[in-house]
Amino acid sequence: MNIYGASGHGKVVFDILKSRNIQVESIFDDNVKLEEFLGFKVTHAPHEEQLKTPSILAIGNNVIRKQVARRFTGVIGEAISHSSAIISDDIKLEAGTIIMPGAIINAGSKIAKHCIINSGAIVEHDVFLEDFVHIAPNAVLTGNVSVAEGTQIGAGATVIPGVKIGKWASIGAGAVIIEDIPNFAVVVGNPGKIIKYLNE
């Protein structure tokens, strides 16, 4: 598998693949100043043969990950998960999603494309995540939560059962979300309060 992204996030993806005995073929990155990463020569303009090998987008920023996904002409790999993650057999994982060490995903959940379930995060039963969602370390989504496209749930945040969070929202670290959150809202605190709205 190829890794697109020679950064800290790429290091974790490298470890995930290593934990599953999946060989890394190439490292891609747009930054032409980067020449080497984890012992690999960084490729800035992948050739046709490289693009035939499945790739995973190791980019933590949701906006940039979506931009890269739109223009990337290679094959996107199936979802990957660290060997220490606990994942129910009764879930749906779509291509490009990354599940990091110690994460838990329980039954009935559906995780769409290019999501990140970060280290130690808990996704309880019947949760639905749309494309490009990022659940940060140790965040907890309780049962029947839905999170729309591009939203970031901060480290250690908790979302109570049945809450719906809109697209491209930002939930601050440690926030406790007890009610539905609209699109583009920035929310902090316990209980969570909207402090501003992001630009569409």
N, C-alpha and C positions, 0 to 999 in steps of 0.2 A: 504494500500500500504506500502511496505517496502522502506526505504531509505538506499542506499549503499553509505556511506561517512559521517563520524562524524566530520565535519569541518565547517568552515564558510559557504561554499556553501550549506552544509546540512541544516544549519539554515534557509537559504532562501527557500530551497525546502520545509522544514517543514511548513513555513508560507504560501507558495503557496497551499499546500494541505489543510491547515487550512482554507484558504480563499474559498475553494471549498467544505468545509465540508467532506473532504476525510480523513478517519481515518488512522493514522499511526500505523502499526502493530509491526514492528521491525526496529531496526537500525543495519546495518552491517558495519564493518570496519576491515581492515587487521591489524591495529595497536593494538597489544595485550596489550599495556600499557593503552589504553583507556577503561575505565570500564563503564562510564556513560555519556549520552549525551541527553540533553533536557528532563531529567527525565526518560529516557529509559536505561535499561541495554544494553550495546553494545555487539552484537553477533559477534564472530570472525570466527566461523565455523557453518554457518546456517545448520539446519537439513532439511530433505526432506520436511516436512510439511510446514516449513517457506518458502521454495523455490517455493511452489505452489502459493503463494500470489504474485501478480505482484510487481516488484521492479523498482525503478528509480535510476539511477547512478548519485549521487550528487557529482561529481568530476569535478572541474573547468579546470584542466590541460587536454588538448586534447589528448596528447600522453598516459597519464595514464588512461584516460577514455576509450580509445580504447583497451588498454591492459586488463583492467578489463572486458570490454564487451566480449572480445574474450574467456575469461576463465570462465566467470560467467555461471553457469548451471541452474539458476532460470529463471523465466518468466519475461521478460521486459515489463513494463507497457506502456500503450498508452501515447502519449504526454500529458503534463500537462501545464496549464497556470494559472497565478494569475488572480483573478477576476477583477483586474483593467486593465488588458491588453485589447487592442482593436484589435480584430482579424476578418478579413473578413470571410464570409461564403464560399468564393470562393478561398480557399487555400487548399493545401495538407500538412498535418503534419504526419510524421512517428513516430514510437514507440521510446520512450526514450527521446524525445526532451522536453526541459524545456523552458517555456516563462515566464519571470520574471515581476515584477510589472511595470506598465506603458509602457510596450513595445507595439509597433504598427506593425501589419503585414497586408499589403494591398493585394487587389485582384490579383489572378493569380500566387501567389508565391507558391513555392514548397520547403518544408523544410524536409530534409532527417532525418536519424536516429541519435539519441544522440547529437543533436545540442543544443546550449545554445543561447537564445536571451535574453540578459541581461537587467537590469532595464533601462527603458527609451529609448531603442534602437528602431530605425525605419527601417523597411524592407518594401520598397515601392513595387509597382505592378510588377508582373512578374519576381521576383527575384528567383534564384535557389541556394539553399545551399546543398552541399553534406554532407555525414556523418561526425560527430565529428567537425563541424565548431562551433566556439564561437564568437559571436558578442557582444563586451563589452558594458558597460553602455554608453548611449547617442551617440553611433555610428549611422551613417545614410548610408544606402544602397539605392541609388535612383533606378529608374526603370530599369528593364532588366539587372541587375547585376548578374553575376554568381560567386560563390565562391566554389572552389574544396575542397576535403576532408582535414580535420584537420587544416584548416587555422584559425588564430586568427586575428580578426579585433579589434584594440585597442580602448580604451575609447575615445569618441568624434571624431573618425575618420570619414571622409566623402568619399564616393565612387561615382563618377559621373555616369550618365546613360550609360549603355551598356558595362561597363568595365568587363573583365574576369580576375579573380584572380586564380592562380594555387594552387596546393595542398601543404599543410603544410608550407605555407608562414606565415609571421608575419608582420602585419601592425601596426606601432607604434601609440601611443595615439596622437590624434589631426592631424594625417596625412591626406592629401588631395590627393586622388588617381584619376589621370586624364588619365591614360593609363593602358593597360593590364600589369599584373604582372606574372612573371614566377614561376614555382614550387620552393619552398624552399627559396624564396627571403625574406630578411628582409628589410622593407621599412619604412623610416621616413620622416617627413617634409612636407612643403607646397610650391610647389607641391612635391609629394612623390618621393623620390630617393632611389634606391637600395644601401644599404651600405655593405651588405655581403650576403652569402648564408648559410643556415643551412645544417648540415649533413643529408643525407637521412636516 
